[in-house]
């Protein structure tokens, strides 16, 4: 199951899983692409291990890992509470 986190101006969607037993959440990033239909990647917070990269350049991957690092606190709180729509606090 994935919970929505945000959609950015270029229609990139960021979603995340519930918090796992190790206190981590998997962030999935999906961006529309003319070549791939969608560029995708996953980033595991709190280790920031990247997987399942399709279509993103190394610079784009670095950008999204940085995004995950800067939003980790909010993403972990949302994952713990069942998504941003259910969060009592962020």
One Martini backbone bead per residue (centre of mass of N, CA, C, O) as a GRO file, in nm:
protein
   90
    1UNK     BB    1   0.098   0.035   0.020
    2UNK     BB    2   0.018   0.375  -0.071
    3UNK     BB    3   0.088   0.711   0.010
    4UNK     BB    4   0.030   1.024  -0.038
    5UNK     BB    5   0.223   1.331  -0.059
    6UNK     BB    6   0.298   1.456  -0.363
    7UNK     BB    7   0.270   1.714  -0.620
    8UNK     BB    8   0.443   1.849  -0.867
    9UNK     BB    9   0.454   2.068  -1.132
   10UNK     BB   10   0.550   1.814  -1.335
   11UNK     BB   11   0.373   1.560  -1.212
   12UNK     BB   12   0.518   1.452  -0.981
   13UNK     BB   13   0.501   1.162  -0.779
   14UNK     BB   14   0.469   1.115  -0.419
   15UNK     BB   15   0.514   0.817  -0.235
   16UNK     BB   16   0.430   0.591   0.051
   17UNK     BB   17   0.481   0.384   0.302
   18UNK     BB   18   0.451   0.236   0.565
   19UNK     BB   19   0.582   0.171   0.850
   20UNK     BB   20   0.817  -0.032   0.948
   21UNK     BB   21   0.978  -0.227   1.189
   22UNK     BB   22   1.251  -0.036   1.129
   23UNK     BB   23   1.149   0.269   1.066
   24UNK     BB   24   1.063   0.263   0.758
   25UNK     BB   25   1.033   0.416   0.425
   26UNK     BB   26   0.901   0.397   0.100
   27UNK     BB   27   0.988   0.592  -0.176
   28UNK     BB   28   0.791   0.689  -0.457
   29UNK     BB   29   0.886   0.795  -0.791
   30UNK     BB   30   0.686   0.970  -1.049
   31UNK     BB   31   0.749   1.059  -1.397
   32UNK     BB   32   0.672   1.187  -1.672
   33UNK     BB   33   0.733   1.034  -2.010
   34UNK     BB   34   0.794   1.005  -2.347
   35UNK     BB   35   0.977   0.744  -2.340
   36UNK     BB   36   0.866   0.573  -2.057
   37UNK     BB   37   0.606   0.732  -1.950
   38UNK     BB   38   0.772   0.651  -1.676
   39UNK     BB   39   0.961   0.764  -1.422
   40UNK     BB   40   1.144   0.569  -1.173
   41UNK     BB   41   1.175   0.543  -0.803
   42UNK     BB   42   1.345   0.434  -0.504
   43UNK     BB   43   1.348   0.534  -0.144
   44UNK     BB   44   1.501   0.459   0.161
   45UNK     BB   45   1.385   0.550   0.474
   46UNK     BB   46   1.706   0.599   0.636
   47UNK     BB   47   1.932   0.499   0.409
   48UNK     BB   48   1.904   0.586   0.096
   49UNK     BB   49   1.827   0.357  -0.082
   50UNK     BB   50   1.837   0.282  -0.422
   51UNK     BB   51   1.570   0.175  -0.652
   52UNK     BB   52   1.416   0.117  -0.945
   53UNK     BB   53   1.556   0.261  -1.191
   54UNK     BB   54   1.373   0.459  -1.446
   55UNK     BB   55   1.514   0.722  -1.653
   56UNK     BB   56   1.696   0.840  -1.455
   57UNK     BB   57   1.941   1.035  -1.382
   58UNK     BB   58   2.191   1.083  -1.166
   59UNK     BB   59   2.101   1.377  -1.099
   60UNK     BB   60   1.804   1.308  -1.038
   61UNK     BB   61   1.856   1.111  -0.813
   62UNK     BB   62   2.002   1.311  -0.628
   63UNK     BB   63   1.765   1.504  -0.601
   64UNK     BB   64   1.562   1.293  -0.469
   65UNK     BB   65   1.735   1.222  -0.229
   66UNK     BB   66   1.741   1.507  -0.117
   67UNK     BB   67   1.440   1.529  -0.082
   68UNK     BB   68   1.420   1.298   0.123
   69UNK     BB   69   1.605   1.421   0.337
   70UNK     BB   70   1.430   1.693   0.374
   71UNK     BB   71   1.147   1.498   0.422
   72UNK     BB   72   1.179   1.271   0.640
   73UNK     BB   73   1.018   1.364   0.887
   74UNK     BB   74   0.744   1.380   0.746
   75UNK     BB   75   0.735   1.098   0.619
   76UNK     BB   76   0.757   0.938   0.887
   77UNK     BB   77   0.507   1.057   1.024
   78UNK     BB   78   0.306   0.970   0.804
   79UNK     BB   79   0.371   0.666   0.809
   80UNK     BB   80   0.290   0.629   1.113
   81UNK     BB   81  -0.024   0.764   1.055
   82UNK     BB   82  -0.138   0.683   0.756
   83UNK     BB   83  -0.079   0.943   0.631
   84UNK     BB   84  -0.153   1.272   0.562
   85UNK     BB   85  -0.471   1.245   0.594
   86UNK     BB   86  -0.425   1.111   0.906
   87UNK     BB   87  -0.267   1.332   1.034
   88UNK     BB   88  -0.225   1.510   1.334
   89UNK     BB   89   0.083   1.545   1.264
   90UNK     BB   90   0.410   1.681   1.115
   0.00000   0.00000   0.00000
